[in-house]
Amino acid sequence: MFFSQKKPKGKELSADEKWMNEIISGARVVVENTIAGVKRCRIVKDVFRNTKDGFSDLAMEVACGLHNLRMDSRHPLAPTISLIQMLS
């Protein structure tokens, strides 16, 4: 696991360290937004009281599937638009 580099006291970070921090923070934003999207399903963020084996995993899989479906359905022309932009 990668963590961002902290600035030493009285010194500055090198250009490489700043660049790596930008990459890590960009990935962190994507991951946090995805987790927030999955947690739209209340069953995932509340206490799950069903004690049967595998049900909590199933609830998370369903929530992730719904999130993926929501993301795929959000911009149905996005792949076509990005292809057109690349070609022009």
TORKOLMI-701910 format. One record per atom (N, C-alpha, C, CB): x, y, z; chain. Coordinates in pm, whole numbers. Last residue first. Glycine has a CB too. Layout:
! residues N
<r x="X" y="Y" z="Z" chaine="A"/>
...
END
This chain:
! residues 88
<r x="-1088" y="1325" z="-3375" chaine="A"/>
<r x="-1088" y="1459" z="-3435" chaine="A"/>
<r x="-973" y="1543" z="-3387" chaine="A"/>
<r x="-1217" y="1531" z="-3405" chaine="A"/>
<r x="-1056" y="1088" z="-3235" chaine="A"/>
<r x="-1035" y="1085" z="-3379" chaine="A"/>
<r x="-1029" y="1224" z="-3441" chaine="A"/>
<r x="-1145" y="1006" z="-3445" chaine="A"/>
<r x="-1123" y="1158" z="-2975" chaine="A"/>
<r x="-988" y="1110" z="-3004" chaine="A"/>
<r x="-957" y="1115" z="-3152" chaine="A"/>
<r x="-970" y="968" z="-2953" chaine="A"/>
<r x="-1392" y="1224" z="-3003" chaine="A"/>
<r x="-1297" y="1327" z="-2964" chaine="A"/>
<r x="-1154" y="1286" z="-2993" chaine="A"/>
<r x="-1313" y="1360" z="-2816" chaine="A"/>
<r x="-1497" y="972" z="-3065" chaine="A"/>
<r x="-1506" y="1080" z="-3163" chaine="A"/>
<r x="-1407" y="1191" z="-3131" chaine="A"/>
<r x="-1649" y="1136" z="-3167" chaine="A"/>
<r x="-1446" y="842" z="-2821" chaine="A"/>
<r x="-1384" y="794" z="-2945" chaine="A"/>
<r x="-1385" y="900" z="-3052" chaine="A"/>
<r x="-1455" y="668" z="-2995" chaine="A"/>
<r x="-1607" y="988" z="-2647" chaine="A"/>
<r x="-1462" y="992" z="-2627" chaine="A"/>
<r x="-1388" y="941" z="-2752" chaine="A"/>
<r x="-1422" y="909" z="-2504" chaine="A"/>
<r x="-1860" y="923" z="-2754" chaine="A"/>
<r x="-1814" y="1062" z="-2754" chaine="A"/>
<r x="-1663" y="1068" z="-2739" chaine="A"/>
<r x="-1883" y="1142" z="-2640" chaine="A"/>
<r x="-1871" y="647" z="-2705" chaine="A"/>
<r x="-1878" y="697" z="-2842" chaine="A"/>
<r x="-1824" y="839" z="-2850" chaine="A"/>
<r x="-2023" y="693" z="-2894" chaine="A"/>
<r x="-1861" y="633" z="-2424" chaine="A"/>
<r x="-1755" y="571" z="-2504" chaine="A"/>
<r x="-1753" y="623" z="-2648" chaine="A"/>
<r x="-1771" y="419" z="-2505" chaine="A"/>
<r x="-2101" y="795" z="-2362" chaine="A"/>
<r x="-1967" y="836" z="-2323" chaine="A"/>
<r x="-1857" y="766" z="-2403" chaine="A"/>
<r x="-1946" y="810" z="-2175" chaine="A"/>
<r x="-2364" y="737" z="-2399" chaine="A"/>
<r x="-2286" y="772" z="-2517" chaine="A"/>
<r x="-2142" y="808" z="-2486" chaine="A"/>
<r x="-2352" y="887" z="-2588" chaine="A"/>
<r x="-2470" y="687" z="-2144" chaine="A"/>
<r x="-2470" y="580" z="-2243" chaine="A"/>
<r x="-2388" y="611" z="-2368" chaine="A"/>
<r x="-2611" y="550" z="-2283" chaine="A"/>
<r x="-2394" y="757" z="-1849" chaine="A"/>
<r x="-2359" y="824" z="-1974" chaine="A"/>
<r x="-2355" y="720" z="-2085" chaine="A"/>
<r x="-2222" y="898" z="-1962" chaine="A"/>
<r x="-2519" y="576" z="-1666" chaine="A"/>
<r x="-2516" y="721" z="-1645" chaine="A"/>
<r x="-2491" y="798" z="-1773" chaine="A"/>
<r x="-2410" y="757" z="-1544" chaine="A"/>
<r x="-2494" y="310" z="-1683" chaine="A"/>
<r x="-2615" y="370" z="-1740" chaine="A"/>
<r x="-2614" y="522" z="-1735" chaine="A"/>
<r x="-2737" y="318" z="-1668" chaine="A"/>
<r x="-2262" y="255" z="-1547" chaine="A"/>
<r x="-2269" y="221" z="-1689" chaine="A"/>
<r x="-2387" y="289" z="-1757" chaine="A"/>
<r x="-2279" y="71" z="-1707" chaine="A"/>
<r x="-2333" y="340" z="-1288" chaine="A"/>
<r x="-2225" y="408" z="-1359" chaine="A"/>
<r x="-2229" y="379" z="-1509" chaine="A"/>
<r x="-2089" y="365" z="-1301" chaine="A"/>
<r x="-2538" y="159" z="-1229" chaine="A"/>
<r x="-2565" y="303" z="-1226" chaine="A"/>
<r x="-2458" y="379" z="-1304" chaine="A"/>
<r x="-2571" y="354" z="-1080" chaine="A"/>
<r x="-2394" y="-79" z="-1240" chaine="A"/>
<r x="-2503" y="-56" z="-1334" chaine="A"/>
<r x="-2537" y="92" z="-1343" chaine="A"/>
<r x="-2627" y="-137" z="-1293" chaine="A"/>
<r x="-2223" y="-37" z="-1022" chaine="A"/>
<r x="-2167" y="-51" z="-1157" chaine="A"/>
<r x="-2273" y="-28" z="-1263" chaine="A"/>
<r x="-2106" y="-191" z="-1174" chaine="A"/>
<r x="-2414" y="-30" z="-815" chaine="A"/>
<r x="-2330" y="87" z="-839" chaine="A"/>
<r x="-2272" y="81" z="-981" chaine="A"/>
<r x="-2216" y="95" z="-734" chaine="A"/>
<r x="-2516" y="-289" z="-832" chaine="A"/>
<r x="-2604" y="-175" z="-857" chaine="A"/>
<r x="-2525" y="-49" z="-886" chaine="A"/>
<r x="-2696" y="-152" z="-737" chaine="A"/>
<r x="-2283" y="-430" z="-761" chaine="A"/>
<r x="-2343" y="-449" z="-892" chaine="A"/>
<r x="-2437" y="-334" z="-928" chaine="A"/>
<r x="-2419" y="-580" z="-897" chaine="A"/>
<r x="-2251" y="-343" z="-499" chaine="A"/>
<r x="-2148" y="-311" z="-598" chaine="A"/>
<r x="-2202" y="-326" z="-739" chaine="A"/>
<r x="-2024" y="-401" z="-579" chaine="A"/>
<r x="-2485" y="-453" z="-387" chaine="A"/>
<r x="-2464" y="-308" z="-382" chaine="A"/>
<r x="-2359" y="-266" z="-485" chaine="A"/>
<r x="-2421" y="-264" z="-241" chaine="A"/>
<r x="-2433" y="-726" z="-430" chaine="A"/>
<r x="-2550" y="-664" z="-493" chaine="A"/>
<r x="-2532" y="-512" z="-497" chaine="A"/>
<r x="-2679" y="-702" z="-418" chaine="A"/>
<r x="-2206" y="-755" z="-268" chaine="A"/>
<r x="-2198" y="-784" z="-411" chaine="A"/>
<r x="-2313" y="-719" z="-486" chaine="A"/>
<r x="-2197" y="-935" z="-436" chaine="A"/>
<r x="-2316" y="-696" z="-16" chaine="A"/>
<r x="-2211" y="-610" z="-72" chaine="A"/>
<r x="-2197" y="-632" z="-222" chaine="A"/>
<r x="-2077" y="-637" z="-2" chaine="A"/>
<r x="-2495" y="-911" z="11" chaine="A"/>
<r x="-2546" y="-773" z="14" chaine="A"/>
<r x="-2444" y="-677" z="-47" chaine="A"/>
<r x="-2581" y="-731" z="159" chaine="A"/>
<r x="-2315" y="-1124" z="9" chaine="A"/>
<r x="-2412" y="-1112" z="-99" chaine="A"/>
<r x="-2468" y="-970" z="-106" chaine="A"/>
<r x="-2525" y="-1214" z="-80" chaine="A"/>
<r x="-2185" y="-1081" z="251" chaine="A"/>
<r x="-2109" y="-1074" z="126" chaine="A"/>
<r x="-2202" y="-1056" z="7" chaine="A"/>
<r x="-2025" y="-1202" z="108" chaine="A"/>
<r x="-2400" y="-1123" z="422" chaine="A"/>
<r x="-2337" y="-990" z="420" chaine="A"/>
<r x="-2252" y="-973" z="294" chaine="A"/>
<r x="-2249" y="-970" z="547" chaine="A"/>
<r x="-2460" y="-1392" z="370" chaine="A"/>
<r x="-2557" y="-1288" z="335" chaine="A"/>
<r x="-2494" y="-1149" z="333" chaine="A"/>
<r x="-2671" y="-1290" z="433" chaine="A"/>
<r x="-2278" y="-1585" z="455" chaine="A"/>
<r x="-2272" y="-1539" z="317" chaine="A"/>
<r x="-2367" y="-1426" z="282" chaine="A"/>
<r x="-2296" y="-1651" z="228" chaine="A"/>
<r x="-2483" y="-1726" z="705" chaine="A"/>
<r x="-2353" y="-1725" z="638" chaine="A"/>
<r x="-2367" y="-1676" z="494" chaine="A"/>
<r x="-2289" y="-1864" z="640" chaine="A"/>
<r x="-2706" y="-1515" z="885" chaine="A"/>
<r x="-2684" y="-1632" z="800" chaine="A"/>
<r x="-2552" y="-1616" z="724" chaine="A"/>
<r x="-2801" y="-1652" z="701" chaine="A"/>
<r x="-2774" y="-1295" z="1035" chaine="A"/>
<r x="-2658" y="-1373" z="1079" chaine="A"/>
<r x="-2632" y="-1496" z="993" chaine="A"/>
<r x="-2676" y="-1416" z="1222" chaine="A"/>
<r x="-2856" y="-968" z="978" chaine="A"/>
<r x="-2882" y="-1104" z="935" chaine="A"/>
<r x="-2758" y="-1188" z="962" chaine="A"/>
<r x="-2922" y="-1109" z="783" chaine="A"/>
<r x="-2794" y="-707" z="1035" chaine="A"/>
<r x="-2833" y="-793" z="1146" chaine="A"/>
<r x="-2865" y="-937" z="1105" chaine="A"/>
<r x="-2952" y="-735" z="1215" chaine="A"/>
<r x="-2571" y="-466" z="968" chaine="A"/>
<r x="-2637" y="-578" z="902" chaine="A"/>
<r x="-2667" y="-683" z="1009" chaine="A"/>
<r x="-2548" y="-638" z="787" chaine="A"/>
<r x="-2597" y="-125" z="1017" chaine="A"/>
<r x="-2558" y="-251" z="1080" chaine="A"/>
<r x="-2640" y="-363" z="1017" chaine="A"/>
<r x="-2579" y="-246" z="1235" chaine="A"/>
<r x="-2561" y="54" z="702" chaine="A"/>
<r x="-2619" y="30" z="833" chaine="A"/>
<r x="-2568" y="-102" z="890" chaine="A"/>
<r x="-2774" y="29" z="824" chaine="A"/>
<r x="-2440" y="40" z="453" chaine="A"/>
<r x="-2385" y="132" z="552" chaine="A"/>
<r x="-2444" y="117" z="691" chaine="A"/>
<r x="-2406" y="272" z="506" chaine="A"/>
<r x="-2575" y="-157" z="309" chaine="A"/>
<r x="-2430" y="-165" z="321" chaine="A"/>
<r x="-2378" y="-76" z="433" chaine="A"/>
<r x="-2364" y="-126" z="190" chaine="A"/>
<r x="-2839" y="-90" z="302" chaine="A"/>
<r x="-2805" y="-218" z="365" chaine="A"/>
<r x="-2654" y="-229" z="387" chaine="A"/>
<r x="-2854" y="-335" z="277" chaine="A"/>
<r x="-2857" y="139" z="151" chaine="A"/>
<r x="-2859" y="152" z="296" chaine="A"/>
<r x="-2816" y="23" z="366" chaine="A"/>
<r x="-2997" y="191" z="342" chaine="A"/>
<r x="-2665" y="230" z="-109" chaine="A"/>
<r x="-2754" y="122" z="-64" chaine="A"/>
<r x="-2745" y="116" z="88" chaine="A"/>
<r x="-2715" y="-16" z="-129" chaine="A"/>
<r x="-2465" y="410" z="-113" chaine="A"/>
<r x="-2600" y="461" z="-135" chaine="A"/>
<r x="-2703" y="357" z="-95" chaine="A"/>
<r x="-2619" y="501" z="-281" chaine="A"/>
<r x="-2222" y="286" z="-98" chaine="A"/>
<r x="-2292" y="306" z="28" chaine="A"/>
<r x="-2426" y="378" z="11" chaine="A"/>
<r x="-2206" y="384" z="122" chaine="A"/>
<r x="-2130" y="306" z="-357" chaine="A"/>
<r x="-2177" y="176" z="-310" chaine="A"/>
<r x="-2260" y="193" z="-184" chaine="A"/>
<r x="-2058" y="80" z="-285" chaine="A"/>
<r x="-2051" y="575" z="-353" chaine="A"/>
<r x="-2156" y="532" z="-444" chaine="A"/>
<r x="-2214" y="397" z="-403" chaine="A"/>
<r x="-2103" y="523" z="-585" chaine="A"/>
<r x="-1843" y="569" z="-167" chaine="A"/>
<r x="-1963" y="648" z="-137" chaine="A"/>
<r x="-2079" y="607" z="-227" chaine="A"/>
<r x="-1934" y="798" z="-153" chaine="A"/>
<r x="-1662" y="413" z="-313" chaine="A"/>
<r x="-1715" y="363" z="-186" chaine="A"/>
<r x="-1842" y="438" z="-147" chaine="A"/>
<r x="-1609" y="375" z="-74" chaine="A"/>
<r x="-1613" y="594" z="-523" chaine="A"/>
<r x="-1673" y="464" z="-550" chaine="A"/>
<r x="-1734" y="405" z="-423" chaine="A"/>
<r x="-1569" y="368" z="-607" chaine="A"/>
<r x="-1490" y="804" z="-389" chaine="A"/>
<r x="-1617" y="827" z="-458" chaine="A"/>
<r x="-1688" y="696" z="-489" chaine="A"/>
<r x="-1594" y="906" z="-586" chaine="A"/>
<r x="-1258" y="673" z="-300" chaine="A"/>
<r x="-1354" y="725" z="-202" chaine="A"/>
<r x="-1489" y="754" z="-266" chaine="A"/>
<r x="-1300" y="852" z="-138" chaine="A"/>
<r x="-1133" y="613" z="-548" chaine="A"/>
<r x="-1173" y="506" z="-456" chaine="A"/>
<r x="-1277" y="555" z="-357" chaine="A"/>
<r x="-1050" y="451" z="-381" chaine="A"/>
<r x="-1087" y="872" z="-651" chaine="A"/>
<r x="-1168" y="775" z="-726" chaine="A"/>
<r x="-1220" y="666" z="-634" chaine="A"/>
<r x="-1085" y="713" z="-840" chaine="A"/>
<r x="-920" y="978" z="-452" chaine="A"/>
<r x="-1048" y="1041" z="-481" chaine="A"/>
<r x="-1140" y="943" z="-554" chaine="A"/>
<r x="-1028" y="1169" z="-567" chaine="A"/>
<r x="-694" y="811" z="-473" chaine="A"/>
<r x="-773" y="812" z="-349" chaine="A"/>
<r x="-911" y="871" z="-372" chaine="A"/>
<r x="-699" y="890" z="-239" chaine="A"/>
<r x="-590" y="883" z="-717" chaine="A"/>
<r x="-646" y="748" z="-701" chaine="A"/>
<r x="-734" y="742" z="-578" chaine="A"/>
<r x="-533" y="644" z="-690" chaine="A"/>
<r x="-506" y="1143" z="-649" chaine="A"/>
<r x="-603" y="1122" z="-757" chaine="A"/>
<r x="-670" y="986" z="-746" chaine="A"/>
<r x="-536" y="1137" z="-892" chaine="A"/>
<r x="-316" y="1090" z="-454" chaine="A"/>
<r x="-439" y="1161" z="-416" chaine="A"/>
<r x="-546" y="1148" z="-523" chaine="A"/>
<r x="-409" y="1309" z="-389" chaine="A"/>
<r x="-121" y="957" z="-607" chaine="A"/>
<r x="-187" y="887" z="-497" chaine="A"/>
<r x="-317" y="957" z="-460" chaine="A"/>
<r x="-95" y="879" z="-374" chaine="A"/>
<r x="-45" y="1163" z="-782" chaine="A"/>
<r x="-98" y="1037" z="-835" chaine="A"/>
<r x="-177" y="964" z="-726" chaine="A"/>
<r x="18" y="948" z="-888" chaine="A"/>
<r x="51" y="1353" z="-601" chaine="A"/>
<r x="-61" y="1387" z="-688" chaine="A"/>
<r x="-126" y="1261" z="-744" chaine="A"/>
<r x="-15" y="1478" z="-802" chaine="A"/>
<r x="267" y="1216" z="-488" chaine="A"/>
<r x="154" y="1254" z="-403" chaine="A"/>
<r x="31" y="1289" z="-486" chaine="A"/>
<r x="192" y="1373" z="-313" chaine="A"/>
<r x="437" y="1206" z="-711" chaine="A"/>
<r x="381" y="1081" z="-658" chaine="A"/>
<r x="261" y="1110" z="-567" chaine="A"/>
<r x="488" y="1002" z="-581" chaine="A"/>
<r x="498" y="1479" z="-733" chaine="A"/>
<r x="432" y="1411" z="-843" chaine="A"/>
<r x="365" y="1281" z="-795" chaine="A"/>
<r x="532" y="1380" z="-956" chaine="A"/>
<r x="635" y="1519" z="-492" chaine="A"/>
<r x="510" y="1592" z="-518" chaine="A"/>
<r x="430" y="1524" z="-628" chaine="A"/>
<r x="541" y="1738" z="-557" chaine="A"/>
<r x="856" y="1351" z="-537" chaine="A"/>
<r x="765" y="1323" z="-425" chaine="A"/>
<r x="632" y="1395" z="-444" chaine="A"/>
<r x="830" y="1365" z="-291" chaine="A"/>
<r x="974" y="1481" z="-756" chaine="A"/>
<r x="927" y="1342" z="-769" chaine="A"/>
<r x="827" y="1307" z="-659" chaine="A"/>
<r x="1046" y="1245" z="-766" chaine="A"/>
<r x="1044" y="1725" z="-644" chaine="A"/>
<r x="946" y="1723" z="-752" chaine="A"/>
<r x="889" y="1582" z="-771" chaine="A"/>
<r x="1010" y="1772" z="-884" chaine="A"/>
<r x="1061" y="1696" z="-282" chaine="A"/>
<r x="1121" y="1701" z="-415" chaine="A"/>
<r x="1010" y="1695" z="-520" chaine="A"/>
<r x="1223" y="1584" z="-436" chaine="A"/>
<r x="932" y="1913" z="-29" chaine="A"/>
<r x="932" y="1785" z="-100" chaine="A"/>
<r x="998" y="1802" z="-236" chaine="A"/>
<r x="788" y="1730" z="-115" chaine="A"/>
<r x="1136" y="2112" z="192" chaine="A"/>
<r x="1034" y="2096" z="89" chaine="A"/>
<r x="1041" y="1956" z="30" chaine="A"/>
<r x="1051" y="2203" z="-23" chaine="A"/>
<r x="1175" y="2171" z="548" chaine="A"/>
<r x="1224" y="2136" z="415" chaine="A"/>
<r x="1106" y="2129" z="319" chaine="A"/>
<r x="1301" y="2002" z="416" chaine="A"/>
<r x="1075" y="2203" z="803" chaine="A"/>
<r x="1174" y="2297" z="756" chaine="A"/>
<r x="1229" y="2269" z="618" chaine="A"/>
<r x="1285" y="2301" z="852" chaine="A"/>
<r x="994" y="1866" z="831" chaine="A"/>
<r x="995" y="1996" z="897" chaine="A"/>
<r x="1109" y="2082" z="845" chaine="A"/>
<r x="1007" y="1980" z="1049" chaine="A"/>
<r x="893" y="1710" z="521" chaine="A"/>
<r x="977" y="1717" z="641" chaine="A"/>
<r x="976" y="1858" z="700" chaine="A"/>
<r x="1123" y="1674" z="608" chaine="A"/>
<r x="572" y="1624" z="417" chaine="A"/>
<r x="678" y="1723" z="405" chaine="A"/>
<r x="761" y="1724" z="534" chaine="A"/>
<r x="620" y="1866" z="376" chaine="A"/>
<r x="499" y="1281" z="350" chaine="A"/>
<r x="480" y="1403" z="428" chaine="A"/>
<r x="600" y="1495" z="410" chaine="A"/>
<r x="458" y="1371" z="577" chaine="A"/>
<r x="376" y="1107" z="76" chaine="A"/>
<r x="496" y="1150" z="148" chaine="A"/>
<r x="468" y="1279" z="222" chaine="A"/>
<r x="616" y="1168" z="51" chaine="A"/>
<r x="103" y="882" z="91" chaine="A"/>
<r x="165" y="1004" z="43" chaine="A"/>
<r x="280" y="1043" z="135" chaine="A"/>
<r x="61" y="1119" z="35" chaine="A"/>
<r x="145" y="531" z="57" chaine="A"/>
<r x="97" y="646" z="132" chaine="A"/>
<r x="168" y="768" z="80" chaine="A"/>
<r x="119" y="628" z="284" chaine="A"/>
<r x="50" y="222" z="-79" chaine="A"/>
<r x="128" y="343" z="-91" chaine="A"/>
<r x="63" y="455" z="-9" chaine="A"/>
<r x="142" y="385" z="-237" chaine="A"/>
<r x="85" y="-117" z="0" chaine="A"/>
<r x="0" y="0" z="0" chaine="A"/>
<r x="89" y="124" z="0" chaine="A"/>
<r x="-96" y="0" z="122" chaine="A"/>
END
